[in-house]
């Protein structure tokens, strides 16, 4: 019979190894003259216990031996100081010493007594010469767009835009030329444009510093295209006009001219009926297009017609 107050005693549990879980989100990019490395430092062990204090973060970078052997790479790779204040943790390495080489990067996070669950995912990074930062970024008005141009020589460029009052940059696209046409603008809004040189390197990109900005408010100075396909069809008491519709996003209306005099305004559909006509008189018709700002296109080619 067990004494009162005594409980069952099971098999003793093994001591916790307190090994931090492996890092699985290590990432690196060549940015300007630096190799920037980011990853999340584990907060728990493989037993799902909280890690007390700061673990030993052993981040290393170096060319890979051929054939690759982990022990040899660990012996020759350079240990890097890590800034652990933010999330994710970050480190920067001068790229110059590795230009023209493929480097491998990994991190091993160790707990008390140097215990580890193993190195993180490995990142292979081909290092190239630092790319030139685009200079003299300039924006100017274009039909229903903003035309960007800059000075730099690189295989490719990223183009970013920030709307005034918006919290973040938006990548608009890429270009293989030092120019880009932003067709997603809205007149009356102010935009800041940035450009970055990039180069494909293995599975990632090397990138330059982001350029200085050019802030620009586009103004609609461009009229719609001249209407085409005007065809006057005589009826019994009128001449019916039809033509091909304009497709500009800021199109507003058409103006109709007869013998050089305006006879129709604010016409929103590509049709018009001229009822103020006389039999036996030949008339010459032209059409122009007007946008929402009031810019008017040139008049179309004249088309003649008369009542029989």
C-alpha positions as CSV (number, residue, x, y, z in Angstrom):
1,X,0.0,0.0,0.0
2,X,1.4,3.4,-1.0
3,X,1.7,6.1,1.6
4,X,-0.9,8.8,1.4
5,X,0.2,11.8,-0.8
6,X,2.6,9.8,-3.0
7,X,2.1,9.8,-6.7
8,X,3.2,7.4,-9.4
9,X,6.8,8.0,-10.5
10,X,7.4,7.2,-14.2
11,X,10.6,6.8,-16.2
12,X,12.9,9.8,-15.9
13,X,12.8,12.1,-19.0
14,X,16.1,12.7,-20.9
15,X,17.5,16.2,-20.5
16,X,16.4,18.7,-23.1
17,X,19.1,19.2,-25.7
18,X,18.1,22.8,-26.2
19,X,19.1,22.9,-29.9
20,X,17.6,25.9,-31.8
21,X,15.4,24.8,-34.8
22,X,17.2,25.1,-38.2
23,X,17.0,28.3,-40.1
24,X,15.0,27.7,-43.3
25,X,14.5,31.2,-44.7
26,X,18.1,32.3,-45.4
27,X,18.2,34.7,-48.4
28,X,20.9,36.8,-50.0
29,X,21.1,39.4,-52.8
30,X,23.9,41.5,-54.2
31,X,22.8,45.1,-53.6
32,X,25.2,47.8,-54.8
33,X,28.6,47.1,-53.5
34,X,27.3,44.8,-50.7
35,X,26.0,41.3,-50.3
36,X,22.9,41.6,-48.1
37,X,21.9,38.5,-46.1
38,X,18.6,38.1,-44.2
39,X,17.1,35.3,-42.1
40,X,14.9,34.7,-39.0
41,X,16.7,33.7,-35.8
42,X,14.9,30.8,-34.1
43,X,13.0,31.5,-30.9
44,X,12.4,27.9,-29.9
45,X,14.3,24.7,-29.7
46,X,13.6,21.4,-31.4
47,X,11.7,20.4,-28.3
48,X,9.6,23.6,-28.8
49,X,11.1,25.2,-25.7
50,X,11.8,28.9,-25.6
51,X,15.4,29.9,-26.2
52,X,16.9,31.8,-23.3
53,X,19.4,34.5,-24.0
54,X,21.0,35.1,-27.3
55,X,22.1,32.0,-29.3
56,X,25.4,31.8,-31.0
57,X,24.7,32.8,-34.7
58,X,27.4,31.4,-36.9
59,X,26.8,33.0,-40.4
60,X,29.4,32.1,-43.0
61,X,30.1,33.0,-46.6
62,X,32.8,31.7,-49.0
63,X,33.5,30.1,-52.3
64,X,32.6,26.4,-52.4
65,X,35.4,23.8,-52.6
66,X,35.2,21.4,-55.6
67,X,33.9,18.9,-54.9
68,X,31.8,20.4,-52.2
69,X,32.5,19.2,-48.8
70,X,30.7,20.9,-45.8
71,X,33.6,20.5,-43.4
72,X,36.1,22.1,-45.9
73,X,33.6,24.9,-46.7
74,X,33.1,25.6,-43.0
75,X,36.9,25.7,-42.5
76,X,37.6,28.2,-45.3
77,X,34.4,30.3,-45.3
78,X,34.4,33.8,-43.7
79,X,32.4,34.3,-40.5
80,X,30.1,37.3,-40.7
81,X,28.8,39.6,-38.0
82,X,25.0,39.6,-37.8
83,X,22.8,42.5,-36.7
84,X,20.3,40.7,-34.5
85,X,18.3,43.8,-33.5
86,X,15.6,43.7,-36.2
87,X,13.5,41.0,-37.7
88,X,14.7,39.5,-39.9
89,X,18.3,39.6,-38.8
90,X,20.6,41.1,-41.4
91,X,24.3,41.1,-42.3
92,X,26.2,42.9,-45.0
93,X,29.4,41.8,-46.7
94,X,31.6,43.7,-49.2
95,X,31.1,42.1,-52.6
96,X,34.4,43.2,-54.1
97,X,36.5,40.3,-52.6
98,X,34.1,37.8,-54.3
99,X,33.6,39.3,-57.7
100,X,33.7,36.6,-60.4
101,X,33.1,33.8,-57.9
102,X,30.2,31.7,-56.8
103,X,29.8,32.0,-53.1
104,X,27.8,29.8,-50.7
105,X,26.1,31.2,-47.7
106,X,24.7,29.3,-44.7
107,X,24.0,30.0,-41.0
108,X,24.2,27.7,-38.0
109,X,22.4,28.8,-34.8
110,X,23.7,27.1,-31.7
111,X,22.2,26.8,-28.2
112,X,23.9,26.2,-24.9
113,X,27.0,24.0,-25.0
114,X,27.2,24.6,-28.8
115,X,24.4,22.3,-29.7
116,X,22.8,22.8,-33.1
117,X,20.1,21.2,-35.3
118,X,22.3,21.7,-38.3
119,X,23.1,24.4,-40.8
120,X,20.4,26.3,-42.6
121,X,19.5,26.1,-46.2
122,X,22.4,27.0,-48.4
123,X,22.3,30.0,-50.8
124,X,24.4,30.0,-53.9
125,X,25.2,33.5,-55.2
126,X,27.2,34.3,-58.3
127,X,28.9,37.7,-57.5
128,X,29.3,40.3,-60.3
129,X,30.8,43.7,-60.5
130,X,28.5,46.3,-58.8
131,X,25.9,47.6,-61.2
132,X,25.8,51.4,-61.8
133,X,23.0,53.3,-60.2
134,X,20.8,55.0,-62.8
135,X,21.3,58.7,-62.9
136,X,19.4,61.7,-64.3
137,X,16.0,60.1,-64.1
138,X,13.6,62.4,-65.9
139,X,9.9,62.2,-66.6
140,X,7.9,64.1,-69.2
141,X,4.4,64.1,-70.6
142,X,3.4,61.6,-73.3
143,X,0.0,60.8,-74.8
144,X,-2.0,59.2,-72.0
145,X,1.3,58.3,-70.3
146,X,4.5,59.5,-68.6
147,X,7.7,58.9,-70.6
148,X,10.7,58.1,-68.4
149,X,14.4,58.2,-69.4
150,X,17.7,57.9,-67.4
151,X,21.4,57.3,-67.8
152,X,22.9,53.9,-67.0
153,X,24.3,50.9,-68.8
154,X,22.9,47.6,-67.4
155,X,21.3,44.4,-68.8
156,X,17.9,45.4,-67.3
157,X,16.2,47.9,-65.1
158,X,13.4,47.9,-62.6
159,X,11.0,50.9,-62.5
160,X,9.3,51.9,-59.3
161,X,6.6,54.5,-58.7
162,X,5.2,56.1,-55.5
163,X,1.9,58.0,-55.6
164,X,2.0,61.1,-53.5
165,X,0.5,60.2,-50.1
166,X,0.9,56.4,-50.6
167,X,3.0,54.5,-48.0
168,X,5.0,52.3,-50.4
169,X,6.7,52.1,-53.7
170,X,5.1,50.0,-56.5
171,X,7.2,48.2,-59.1
172,X,5.7,49.1,-62.5
173,X,7.8,46.8,-64.6
174,X,11.2,46.2,-66.1
175,X,13.0,47.5,-69.2
176,X,16.0,46.5,-71.2
177,X,16.5,50.1,-72.4
178,X,17.1,53.2,-70.3
179,X,13.5,54.3,-70.9
180,X,10.0,53.3,-69.9
181,X,6.4,54.4,-70.7
182,X,4.1,54.5,-67.7
183,X,0.6,54.1,-69.2
184,X,-1.1,53.7,-65.8
185,X,-1.1,57.3,-64.8
186,X,-4.0,59.5,-63.8
187,X,-3.9,63.2,-64.7
188,X,-3.8,65.5,-61.7
189,X,-2.0,63.0,-59.5
190,X,1.7,63.4,-58.5
191,X,4.1,60.5,-58.8
192,X,7.7,59.9,-57.7
193,X,9.8,57.6,-60.0
194,X,12.8,55.5,-59.1
195,X,14.9,53.2,-61.2
196,X,17.3,50.3,-60.3
197,X,19.8,48.4,-62.5
198,X,19.6,44.6,-62.3
199,X,21.4,41.6,-63.7
200,X,20.3,38.0,-63.7
201,X,22.8,35.9,-61.6
202,X,21.8,32.2,-61.3
203,X,18.5,32.0,-59.5
204,X,18.5,35.6,-58.4
205,X,19.4,39.1,-59.5
206,X,22.2,41.5,-58.6
207,X,20.8,45.0,-58.2
208,X,22.2,48.5,-57.9
209,X,21.3,51.1,-55.4
210,X,17.9,52.8,-56.2
211,X,18.2,56.0,-58.1
212,X,17.3,59.4,-56.9
213,X,13.7,60.3,-57.5
214,X,12.0,62.5,-60.1
215,X,8.6,63.8,-58.9
216,X,6.2,64.6,-61.7
217,X,2.6,65.6,-62.1
218,X,1.4,64.7,-65.6
219,X,-0.6,67.2,-67.6
220,X,-2.8,66.3,-70.6
221,X,-1.4,68.3,-73.5
222,X,-2.2,65.8,-76.2
223,X,-5.4,65.7,-78.3
224,X,-7.1,62.4,-79.3
225,X,-6.4,60.8,-82.6
226,X,-8.0,62.3,-85.7
227,X,-11.3,60.4,-86.4
228,X,-11.1,58.1,-89.5
229,X,-13.6,56.3,-91.7
230,X,-16.1,59.2,-92.1
231,X,-18.9,58.2,-94.5
232,X,-21.8,60.5,-95.3
233,X,-25.0,58.6,-96.4
234,X,-27.7,60.7,-98.0
235,X,-31.3,60.0,-96.9
236,X,-34.6,61.5,-98.0
237,X,-34.4,64.7,-95.8
238,X,-31.0,64.3,-94.1
239,X,-27.4,63.2,-94.5
240,X,-26.4,60.6,-92.0
241,X,-22.7,60.6,-90.9
242,X,-20.9,57.5,-89.5
243,X,-17.2,57.0,-88.7
244,X,-14.9,54.8,-86.6
245,X,-15.0,55.4,-82.9
246,X,-12.0,56.7,-81.0
247,X,-10.5,54.5,-78.2
248,X,-8.5,56.9,-76.0
249,X,-9.2,56.5,-72.3
250,X,-9.7,60.2,-71.9
251,X,-11.9,60.6,-75.0
252,X,-15.0,62.9,-74.3
253,X,-16.8,63.7,-77.5
254,X,-16.8,64.6,-81.2
255,X,-17.3,67.9,-83.1
256,X,-19.0,67.9,-86.5
257,X,-18.1,70.4,-89.2
258,X,-19.9,71.2,-92.5
259,X,-18.1,73.3,-95.1
260,X,-15.7,74.4,-92.3
261,X,-18.4,75.5,-89.9
262,X,-19.2,73.6,-86.7
263,X,-22.7,72.2,-86.7
264,X,-22.4,69.6,-84.0
265,X,-20.8,69.6,-80.5
266,X,-20.6,67.2,-77.5
267,X,-21.4,64.2,-79.9
268,X,-20.6,61.1,-77.8
269,X,-21.3,58.4,-80.4
270,X,-19.7,58.1,-83.9
271,X,-22.9,59.0,-85.7
272,X,-24.6,62.3,-86.6
273,X,-27.7,63.3,-88.5
274,X,-27.6,66.6,-90.5
275,X,-31.2,67.6,-91.2
276,X,-30.5,71.2,-92.2
277,X,-29.7,70.3,-95.8
278,X,-31.1,71.2,-99.2
279,X,-31.6,69.0,-102.2
280,X,-29.0,69.4,-105.0
281,X,-26.4,71.1,-102.7
282,X,-23.1,69.3,-102.1
283,X,-21.7,69.5,-98.6
284,X,-18.2,68.7,-97.2
285,X,-18.1,67.1,-93.8
286,X,-15.3,66.7,-91.2
287,X,-15.1,65.3,-87.7
288,X,-12.7,66.1,-84.8
289,X,-12.3,64.4,-81.4
290,X,-12.1,66.2,-78.0
291,X,-10.7,64.8,-74.7
292,X,-11.8,65.4,-71.2
293,X,-9.3,68.3,-70.8
294,X,-10.7,70.0,-73.9
295,X,-7.8,69.2,-76.3
296,X,-9.2,68.9,-79.8
297,X,-7.7,66.8,-82.6
298,X,-7.2,68.0,-86.1
299,X,-10.2,67.6,-88.4
300,X,-10.7,64.4,-90.4
301,X,-10.3,64.3,-94.1
302,X,-13.3,65.9,-95.8
303,X,-16.1,63.6,-97.1
304,X,-18.7,65.1,-99.5
305,X,-22.4,64.2,-100.0
306,X,-25.6,65.7,-101.3
307,X,-29.3,64.9,-101.3
308,X,-30.5,63.4,-104.6
